[in-house]
Amino acid sequence: MDAAGKTVSVVIATYNGSVFIRSQLESVISQSFKPLEVIISDDGSTDDTLAIVRSVASHCDIPIIIKVNAVNLGFRDNFLAASLDAKGDFIAFCDQDDIWDLTKLECAAAYFCNKNISLIVHSAASLEQSTGRLVKFSQGIRQAGIKPPLSYDPWLTFFGFSIVFRRELLYLADINARFTDFIAPKEKIAHDRWIMFLGQVVGETAELDLPLVKYRQHAANLFGDGRRGRKANAQKPIQVFDDYISATSGMIDVIRDLPHDTVADFPLFDRAKALHFFQRALRQLECRRGVYVTRHRGLALWSVIGNIRSGIYRSVHSDTVRWRSIARDLKFCLTRS
């Protein structure tokens, strides 16, 4: 089944996922909008993951393509490398331990024919494995709608399980030359943050206020659902700024080097506007970093005041004031010697 001839490939990166992979695969192959294919890329599982996948594939009428990596790639590169083999017009990332609503791809397919849309994202339901309790995980989506390019914070991402994206995004830049991850600076940018970055630069994003995935919370999760928050590195704020500055500089380099014919696939792409957007974000980071390297409290406070006056604390995507950033910088000034 497709939407005016458009198709979607599902890409699942697996690693020792035998506990949940069968139920997840069954929710994928039972979709009301059938995927063109399901690509399983295994990263060296030592449990029964591959046996279960092969068992499901043996009686499935949807092609299930199984890849086994010669070396462990890690989930970031595993997802992206496997996606390069996809043949669908759109690609849906799929974690090995979630459960898809059976209408997930059907809901996404409603936007497949809109050439301006590069990303389709949705909310989820967080499933506490120990209690069975479901909690809506909105990811900030308040209502269904379409957002224009550059509508999001430069460092925001939607979780990979909630993203369906146009396949052409993969070929805009070399995945092996990705910039460092501002969340995990020892790694290249994660697959979902990479696709989110490219997608919001070149096209529109369709938001669905529908919990189309049950996202399992369990001891083996790589990341939580965001409700628990991430502790800031209070001991090394300068290093945190340096990590974000490095990543944002990398974003600017990618935008500058995007192919000249990018508008052929993404007609809304505006290179000058995108560069200005991320250059403003970079300047904000650099100016805020200046507060933390100032030696004296009075000078640090004066730097914050200067940043406020010059609009440094205004979000580049919405022009709203980042009150928490102001409060954090003021707290640093007031607590230093």
SEVEX-379451 format. One record per residue (C-alpha): residue number from 1; x, z, y. Coordinates in steps of 0.5 Angstrom, whole numbers. Example, Ala and Ser with C-alpha at 12.3 -4.5 7.8 and 13.67 -1.06 7.14 Angstrom:
2
<pt 1, <25, 16, -9>>
<pt 2, <27, 14, -2>>
//
This chain:
337
<pt 1, <0, 0, 0>>
<pt 2, <3, -2, 7>>
<pt 3, <1, -2, 14>>
<pt 4, <0, -9, 16>>
<pt 5, <6, -11, 12>>
<pt 6, <10, -5, 14>>
<pt 7, <13, -1, 8>>
<pt 8, <17, 6, 8>>
<pt 9, <22, 9, 3>>
<pt 10, <23, 16, 1>>
<pt 11, <30, 19, 1>>
<pt 12, <31, 25, -3>>
<pt 13, <38, 29, -3>>
<pt 14, <39, 33, -9>>
<pt 15, <43, 39, -11>>
<pt 16, <42, 44, -16>>
<pt 17, <34, 43, -15>>
<pt 18, <31, 44, -21>>
<pt 19, <27, 50, -20>>
<pt 20, <23, 46, -15>>
<pt 21, <24, 38, -15>>
<pt 22, <19, 36, -20>>
<pt 23, <13, 39, -16>>
<pt 24, <16, 36, -10>>
<pt 25, <17, 29, -13>>
<pt 26, <10, 29, -16>>
<pt 27, <7, 30, -9>>
<pt 28, <11, 24, -6>>
<pt 29, <9, 19, -12>>
<pt 30, <2, 22, -11>>
<pt 31, <2, 20, -4>>
<pt 32, <-5, 16, -1>>
<pt 33, <0, 11, 2>>
<pt 34, <5, 9, -3>>
<pt 35, <12, 9, -2>>
<pt 36, <16, 2, -3>>
<pt 37, <21, 6, -7>>
<pt 38, <24, 13, -8>>
<pt 39, <32, 14, -7>>
<pt 40, <35, 20, -11>>
<pt 41, <42, 22, -9>>
<pt 42, <45, 27, -13>>
<pt 43, <51, 31, -10>>
<pt 44, <54, 33, -17>>
<pt 45, <48, 38, -19>>
<pt 46, <50, 42, -25>>
<pt 47, <43, 44, -27>>
<pt 48, <37, 40, -30>>
<pt 49, <36, 37, -23>>
<pt 50, <38, 30, -26>>
<pt 51, <34, 31, -33>>
<pt 52, <28, 33, -29>>
<pt 53, <28, 27, -24>>
<pt 54, <29, 22, -30>>
<pt 55, <23, 25, -34>>
<pt 56, <19, 24, -28>>
<pt 57, <22, 17, -27>>
<pt 58, <20, 15, -34>>
<pt 59, <13, 15, -33>>
<pt 60, <12, 13, -25>>
<pt 61, <10, 6, -23>>
<pt 62, <14, 7, -16>>
<pt 63, <21, 5, -17>>
<pt 64, <25, 11, -17>>
<pt 65, <33, 10, -16>>
<pt 66, <38, 15, -18>>
<pt 67, <45, 15, -15>>
<pt 68, <50, 20, -17>>
<pt 69, <55, 21, -12>>
<pt 70, <63, 21, -15>>
<pt 71, <64, 27, -10>>
<pt 72, <60, 32, -7>>
<pt 73, <58, 29, 0>>
<pt 74, <55, 35, 3>>
<pt 75, <47, 34, 5>>
<pt 76, <49, 31, 12>>
<pt 77, <53, 25, 9>>
<pt 78, <49, 25, 3>>
<pt 79, <42, 24, 6>>
<pt 80, <45, 18, 11>>
<pt 81, <49, 15, 6>>
<pt 82, <43, 14, 1>>
<pt 83, <39, 12, 7>>
<pt 84, <43, 6, 8>>
<pt 85, <41, 3, 1>>
<pt 86, <33, 4, 3>>
<pt 87, <29, -3, 4>>
<pt 88, <23, 0, 7>>
<pt 89, <22, -1, 14>>
<pt 90, <21, 6, 15>>
<pt 91, <25, 12, 12>>
<pt 92, <22, 19, 11>>
<pt 93, <27, 24, 9>>
<pt 94, <25, 29, 4>>
<pt 95, <28, 36, 2>>
<pt 96, <28, 37, -6>>
<pt 97, <24, 44, -5>>
<pt 98, <18, 42, -1>>
<pt 99, <11, 40, -2>>
<pt 100, <8, 34, 2>>
<pt 101, <1, 34, 4>>
<pt 102, <-2, 28, 0>>
<pt 103, <-3, 24, 6>>
<pt 104, <3, 25, 10>>
<pt 105, <6, 18, 9>>
<pt 106, <-1, 15, 11>>
<pt 107, <-2, 19, 17>>
<pt 108, <5, 16, 19>>
<pt 109, <3, 9, 17>>
<pt 110, <-2, 9, 23>>
<pt 111, <4, 8, 28>>
<pt 112, <8, 3, 24>>
<pt 113, <6, -3, 27>>
<pt 114, <8, 0, 34>>
<pt 115, <14, -3, 36>>
<pt 116, <16, 2, 41>>
<pt 117, <16, 8, 37>>
<pt 118, <22, 9, 33>>
<pt 119, <20, 16, 31>>
<pt 120, <14, 20, 28>>
<pt 121, <14, 27, 27>>
<pt 122, <10, 33, 25>>
<pt 123, <9, 40, 24>>
<pt 124, <9, 44, 18>>
<pt 125, <7, 50, 14>>
<pt 126, <12, 55, 12>>
<pt 127, <11, 58, 5>>
<pt 128, <14, 64, 4>>
<pt 129, <16, 64, -3>>
<pt 130, <16, 71, -5>>
<pt 131, <9, 72, -2>>
<pt 132, <6, 65, -2>>
<pt 133, <4, 66, 5>>
<pt 134, <3, 60, 9>>
<pt 135, <5, 60, 17>>
<pt 136, <4, 54, 21>>
<pt 137, <11, 52, 24>>
<pt 138, <9, 47, 30>>
<pt 139, <16, 45, 32>>
<pt 140, <13, 45, 39>>
<pt 141, <8, 40, 37>>
<pt 142, <2, 42, 41>>
<pt 143, <-3, 36, 40>>
<pt 144, <-2, 29, 37>>
<pt 145, <1, 24, 42>>
<pt 146, <6, 19, 44>>
<pt 147, <12, 21, 48>>
<pt 148, <17, 16, 52>>
<pt 149, <24, 16, 51>>
<pt 150, <28, 22, 53>>
<pt 151, <22, 27, 53>>
<pt 152, <26, 32, 49>>
<pt 153, <32, 37, 50>>
<pt 154, <38, 33, 49>>
<pt 155, <40, 39, 43>>
<pt 156, <33, 39, 40>>
<pt 157, <31, 37, 33>>
<pt 158, <26, 36, 29>>
<pt 159, <27, 38, 22>>
<pt 160, <29, 33, 17>>
<pt 161, <23, 34, 12>>
<pt 162, <18, 32, 18>>
<pt 163, <21, 26, 21>>
<pt 164, <20, 19, 19>>
<pt 165, <24, 14, 23>>
<pt 166, <25, 6, 24>>
<pt 167, <30, 4, 19>>
<pt 168, <34, 0, 25>>
<pt 169, <36, 7, 27>>
<pt 170, <41, 7, 22>>
<pt 171, <45, 1, 24>>
<pt 172, <46, 3, 32>>
<pt 173, <52, 7, 30>>
<pt 174, <57, 8, 25>>
<pt 175, <55, 14, 21>>
<pt 176, <62, 16, 19>>
<pt 177, <64, 16, 26>>
<pt 178, <59, 21, 28>>
<pt 179, <60, 27, 33>>
<pt 180, <61, 34, 32>>
<pt 181, <55, 38, 30>>
<pt 182, <54, 43, 36>>
<pt 183, <50, 48, 31>>
<pt 184, <56, 47, 26>>
<pt 185, <62, 45, 30>>
<pt 186, <66, 44, 24>>
<pt 187, <62, 39, 21>>
<pt 188, <59, 32, 23>>
<pt 189, <52, 32, 27>>
<pt 190, <47, 33, 21>>
<pt 191, <43, 27, 19>>
<pt 192, <36, 30, 22>>
<pt 193, <40, 31, 29>>
<pt 194, <43, 25, 29>>
<pt 195, <37, 21, 28>>
<pt 196, <33, 25, 33>>
<pt 197, <38, 24, 38>>
<pt 198, <38, 16, 37>>
<pt 199, <31, 16, 36>>
<pt 200, <29, 19, 43>>
<pt 201, <35, 15, 46>>
<pt 202, <32, 8, 44>>
<pt 203, <24, 9, 43>>
<pt 204, <18, 13, 43>>
<pt 205, <16, 19, 39>>
<pt 206, <9, 20, 36>>
<pt 207, <8, 27, 35>>
<pt 208, <3, 29, 29>>
<pt 209, <0, 36, 30>>
<pt 210, <-1, 36, 23>>
<pt 211, <2, 41, 18>>
<pt 212, <4, 35, 13>>
<pt 213, <9, 39, 9>>
<pt 214, <9, 46, 6>>
<pt 215, <16, 48, 8>>
<pt 216, <19, 53, 3>>
<pt 217, <22, 59, 5>>
<pt 218, <27, 62, 0>>
<pt 219, <34, 65, -1>>
<pt 220, <37, 59, -3>>
<pt 221, <35, 55, 4>>
<pt 222, <40, 52, 8>>
<pt 223, <36, 54, 14>>
<pt 224, <30, 58, 16>>
<pt 225, <24, 55, 20>>
<pt 226, <26, 57, 26>>
<pt 227, <22, 63, 27>>
<pt 228, <27, 67, 26>>
<pt 229, <32, 65, 31>>
<pt 230, <39, 64, 31>>
<pt 231, <44, 69, 34>>
<pt 232, <48, 66, 40>>
<pt 233, <55, 67, 39>>
<pt 234, <55, 73, 44>>
<pt 235, <63, 75, 43>>
<pt 236, <65, 67, 44>>
<pt 237, <60, 64, 49>>
<pt 238, <66, 60, 52>>
<pt 239, <67, 57, 45>>
<pt 240, <59, 56, 44>>
<pt 241, <60, 52, 51>>
<pt 242, <66, 48, 49>>
<pt 243, <62, 46, 42>>
<pt 244, <56, 43, 46>>
<pt 245, <60, 40, 51>>
<pt 246, <64, 36, 45>>
<pt 247, <58, 34, 42>>
<pt 248, <54, 32, 49>>
<pt 249, <61, 28, 51>>
<pt 250, <60, 25, 44>>
<pt 251, <53, 23, 45>>
<pt 252, <55, 19, 52>>
<pt 253, <60, 15, 48>>
<pt 254, <55, 13, 43>>
<pt 255, <50, 11, 48>>
<pt 256, <55, 7, 52>>
<pt 257, <57, 3, 45>>
<pt 258, <50, 2, 43>>
<pt 259, <50, -6, 41>>
<pt 260, <48, -10, 47>>
<pt 261, <42, -13, 43>>
<pt 262, <39, -6, 42>>
<pt 263, <33, -8, 46>>
<pt 264, <31, -13, 41>>
<pt 265, <29, -8, 36>>
<pt 266, <28, -3, 41>>
<pt 267, <25, -6, 47>>
<pt 268, <24, 1, 51>>
<pt 269, <32, 2, 51>>
<pt 270, <35, 3, 58>>
<pt 271, <42, 4, 57>>
<pt 272, <43, 7, 65>>
<pt 273, <37, 11, 64>>
<pt 274, <40, 14, 58>>
<pt 275, <47, 15, 60>>
<pt 276, <45, 19, 67>>
<pt 277, <40, 23, 62>>
<pt 278, <46, 26, 58>>
<pt 279, <51, 26, 64>>
<pt 280, <47, 31, 67>>
<pt 281, <46, 35, 61>>
<pt 282, <54, 35, 60>>
<pt 283, <55, 37, 68>>
<pt 284, <50, 43, 67>>
<pt 285, <54, 45, 61>>
<pt 286, <60, 45, 65>>
<pt 287, <58, 48, 71>>
<pt 288, <55, 54, 66>>
<pt 289, <61, 54, 63>>
<pt 290, <65, 55, 69>>
<pt 291, <61, 62, 70>>
<pt 292, <64, 65, 64>>
<pt 293, <71, 63, 66>>
<pt 294, <71, 66, 73>>
<pt 295, <75, 72, 73>>
<pt 296, <71, 77, 78>>
<pt 297, <64, 79, 77>>
<pt 298, <63, 77, 85>>
<pt 299, <65, 70, 84>>
<pt 300, <61, 69, 77>>
<pt 301, <55, 71, 81>>
<pt 302, <56, 67, 86>>
<pt 303, <57, 61, 81>>
<pt 304, <51, 63, 78>>
<pt 305, <47, 62, 85>>
<pt 306, <51, 56, 86>>
<pt 307, <48, 53, 80>>
<pt 308, <41, 55, 82>>
<pt 309, <41, 52, 88>>
<pt 310, <44, 45, 86>>
<pt 311, <39, 45, 80>>
<pt 312, <44, 46, 74>>
<pt 313, <38, 50, 71>>
<pt 314, <33, 45, 71>>
<pt 315, <32, 42, 64>>
<pt 316, <34, 34, 64>>
<pt 317, <28, 32, 60>>
<pt 318, <22, 36, 64>>
<pt 319, <25, 39, 70>>
<pt 320, <23, 46, 69>>
<pt 321, <27, 52, 70>>
<pt 322, <31, 55, 64>>
<pt 323, <30, 62, 66>>
<pt 324, <33, 64, 60>>
<pt 325, <39, 61, 61>>
<pt 326, <39, 64, 68>>
<pt 327, <38, 71, 65>>
<pt 328, <43, 70, 60>>
<pt 329, <49, 68, 65>>
<pt 330, <47, 74, 70>>
<pt 331, <47, 79, 64>>
<pt 332, <54, 76, 63>>
<pt 333, <56, 77, 70>>
<pt 334, <53, 84, 71>>
<pt 335, <56, 87, 64>>
<pt 336, <63, 84, 66>>
<pt 337, <69, 88, 69>>
//
